[in-house]
Amino acid sequence: MNYQDLYFFIKVVEKGSIVAASRYLNVPTSTLSRRIQAFEDDLGYKLIHRSAKKFGLTESGQRLYGSVAHTVQDLETRIEDVNSELSSLSGDIKITAPVSLGHHYVKQWVFEFMQANPRITVETFLSNENVDLVKNSIDIAFRLGNVTLNDWVSRPLFRSALVLCASASLVQRTGQPEHPSDLHRAPLIALKRTPVWRFHKDGDTEILVPKPYLRTDEIQFAMDAAREGLGIACLPRYVVNDALENGELVELLPDWQMDERQVNVIYPHRESLPVKTRAFIDFVVAKAAAMRSPQATPEVRSRVTENTV
């Protein structure tokens, strides 16, 4: 069955004639008449009485219209509702992010965005594993490092610097390292996603594959362990910034620069994103730009480095 011809038939009945329906559908009268005729031929029975002065339904036409008109009208209403949601700041957005990034940045962005747009609801998935974006119907994801996903757009937000740190008590016990090679003698706390530590200074690069005293996949866990004096950790600066400022942690090898990772927001590659999705992306991009701005407070600027991508 050609469902477009069924739709044409419904509109002919609703408008009372083929001529009126052709104007509504913006389809030539002759074309619409041929489509109705072809629909009748496919069904094997007449639907409409045709005459120069009179329009009416056959018994078969009345039964078909009575059976399907409500369904077609309901579909039209549902499509209008979807179009309205996609073109307005309303509806649901599904977001995923790594746990630490979610707590330090994403959650505040979500809170502020929802307060400004009360008709939008948000569902979040915070995980240190890469959530299956398609399977979970994710609208927006935050990812660290290089992103190579087909059919997804990646926009850089800022670069996250890594910093080597430990508690003052540990430094007193084990001594202050003066070179990355000194770390081989120290207890180390390593993140599973950072199996290699790279240090850069004056064009030289030192590479360390840590043999950790403690290994974890959760940044907060690693930072708490470092604060307890269990070892030296390599962590994002935005996570440990407050602990460095209040003395809970001490930065080690400050003359050596460690690798940075790009923080990205990614979303499906679509010709026309829903307004709600586009609005949140623009909101996040503006927030990240404000953090990088020279006008931002020193505390905010210290959490990210200048975006060079």
Protein Blocks (a to p, Z undefined) as FASTA:
>chain_A
ZZklmmmmmmmmmnopaklmmmmnopafklmmmmmmmmmmmnopafbdcdfkbccddfkl
mmmmmmmmmmmmmmmmmmmmmmmmmmpcedjddddddfklmmmmmmmmmmmmmmmmmmbc
cdddddfbdcdfklnopabdcdehjdddehiacddfbdcdddddddfklmmmnopafbfk
lmmmpccdddfklmbccddeehiacddddddfbdcfbfklmmmmmmnopaccdddfklmm
mmmmnopaccehklbccddddddddddddfbdcfklmmmmmmmmmmmmmmmpmkbcfklm
mmpccdfZZ
